[in-house]
Amino acid sequence: MMKKILEDRMGKSNLGWLESRFHFSFADYINHDNVNFGVLRVLNDDIIHPLSGFDTHPHSNMEIISYVVQGEITHKDSMGNSETLKRGEVQYLSAGTGITHSEHNAHQNEDLRLLQIWVYPPKNNLPTLYGSHKYKEEESNNKILNIVSSQSGDAKITIYQDINIYVSKIDKDTKQEFDILKGRQVYFVQIEGTSLVNGIELNDADAMEIVHENKIEIYALNDSHVLFIDMKEEN
């Protein structure tokens, strides 16, 4: 079963300094029929304008992954971590017992676009973790790159929950395939470009829920940038 989710049906917010597209209920976008997809609780497509960002704020009992699409994100937290990440690079925060952090676009004139992904942890009050990895563009060019896995997986970034996050940048008229294991489901995001995903056209910022399928076939109708999250099916 494949459920296409059009970009213009998602929640929207514009705070001036921040423009957001909400895949699931978040902030002032409340949709009781669209709270989560399996363990995936939040997927926000954020544009943060120059010299602005999220000031210091707390998190607990959530695993948070940020994937940079454009620009640079500058992170600081109460564990003493401080760094700046660019396009294609990833940071994660397993905010178990609690942490405070800030996220800013310190650039003078370039927007920051990132996907902010929140995943339920397997249990509460796990030890807090932070990390990042500076993936290179060529690692996902016409390849499917596993950027996040569970701690039993082999991605460069591992979190507590049993998920895998993959990205790929696919040239026009090129195809990529991914096998879905039995008992798994996928949330798919067309970040940039246009693709046929199992024969269904997805355009910029569209998404798709994929359940009870055994394969994803991605054919790029033009240069495409995609991300998808593999997880256990809901009972």
Buried (B, 14 or more C-beta within 10 A) or exposed (E): EBEBBEBEEBBEBEEEBBBBBBBBBBEEBEEEEBEBBBBBBBBBBBBBBBEBBBEEEEBBBBBBBBBBBBBBBBBBBBEEBEBBBEBBBBBBBBBBEEBBBBBBBBBEEEBBBBBBBBBBBEEEEBEBBBBBBEBEEEBBEEEBBBBBBBEEBEBBBBBBBBBBBBBBBBEEEEEBEBEBEEEBBBBBBBBBBBBBBBEBEBBEBBBBBBBEEEEBEBBBBEBBBBBBBBBBEEE
